Amino acid sequence: MYQWRKFEFFEEKYAVKCVVPDGEEDNDLATKKITCCSSGRGKVVTGFGDGNICLFDRGLKFNYAFKPHASSVLFLQQLKQRNFLVTIGEDEQLSPQQSALCLKVFDLDKMQSESSSTTSPDCITSFLVLEEVPPILLIAIGLDNGSVYCIKGDIARERISRFKLQVEGHSDKTHSSINGLGFRVDGLSLQLFAVTPSSELMIGRPEAVYFYEVDGRGPCWAFEGEKKLLGWFRGYLLCVIEDQRTRKHVNIYDLKNRLIAHSASVKEVSYMLYEWGNIILIMSDNSALCIGEKDMESKLDMLFKKNLYTVAINLVQTQQADAAATAEVLRKYGDHLYSKQDYDEAMAQYIHTIGHLEPSYVIQKFLDAQRIYNLTNYLEKLHEKGLASKDHTTLLLNCYTKLKDVE
């Protein structure tokens, strides 16, 4: 890992407190612990231990708060296709030791509960909502007894079906707590991953990050340090790591290009969200740090200054930049190689720019350098792609004559 190059492809945009402004009725929420978070539709939503929920707009500016549950909000998810908020929280007290858990769906455009149902008092340990073609939802609820309850249908109109899945232990067939859930859509096939202490989807251990696929274990990456949180953002792997040497820090890895796109020291991170095109880290003290990706031009300029042209080419290709942008990077790399008199490699780059870079730019360079062989190669490629003019044909015939290439 220590051989990976480090860059600053991301920047810290702002750090704020997730608080209710002075004068608001529920301002005491500023001192209460956040129990769950979600994001979507331009909002960040936080749940608290007293049953309250706060909604924040862009820049984490407080919008409004309401109290959907009598006690703690355990899980919530802001849907992205519709302005619905799904919550699970403690409501009715069944006994001094047990509270009834209630699932509620809120239409935030109408600000009223559209549907609610009380589940069994088993401890809910994971929760996930899959948005299918509107208005269909699929809600999966994992419990500590190894059960997964699924609710599917148009929940707002109560046209739903329910079914239950049972996850068995890997070896002894015993039931174990559901620690995480994940949906995977593959064409018409829908797969539900249920993560238990003995089966993982993506797991961070002190020595590495391990990936698991449908048919078993996949690749692993040897990043040292205790992994506190893992996440994905635009193809980047995010790790909040704690080690004795640097304490807590967040690393953003570009696995395809084997580089560290950002690294920064952080406080205790409780939640990792993605909204407004940024990464949002919610800290244990209710503060938030917003990290944004720099634009492609800034990243490329950084690489060009260090003459890291191959890294730049890989970057534009893996991030699916348009052909013109890719050709510009190849042109710069060709110029760099040309200045070092590495004419063969320079021409290899210029050939990839055909169709985007004006041919006269390349032709003049190799006429001046009297590199007839390289020039002949370039002119042949122009003809193969059907982009040669009559002047290019005449010049190619002259090159053949100088090379005495009768054939």
Buried (B, 14 or more C-beta within 10 A) or exposed (E): EEEBBEBBBBEBBEBBEBBBEEEBEBBEBBEBEBBBBBBBBEBBBBBBBBBBBBBBEEEBEBEBBBEBBBBBBBBBBBBEEBBBBBBBBBBEEEEEEEBBBBBBBBBBEEEEEBBBEEBEBBEBBBBBBBBBEEBBBBBBBBBBBBBBBBBBBEBBEEEBEEEEBEBEBEEEEEBBBBBBBBBEEEEEEEEBBBBBEEBBBBBBEEEBBBBBEEEEEEEBBEBEBEBBBBBEBEEBBBBBBBEEEEEBBBBBBBBEBBBBBBBBEBBEBBBBBBBBEBBBBBBEBBBBBBBBBBEBEEBBEBBBEEEBBEBBBBBBEEBEBEEEBBBBBBBBBBBBBBEEEEBEBBBBBBBBBBEBBEBEEBBEBBBEBEBBBBBBBBBBBBEEEEEBEEEBEEBBEBBBEEEEEEE
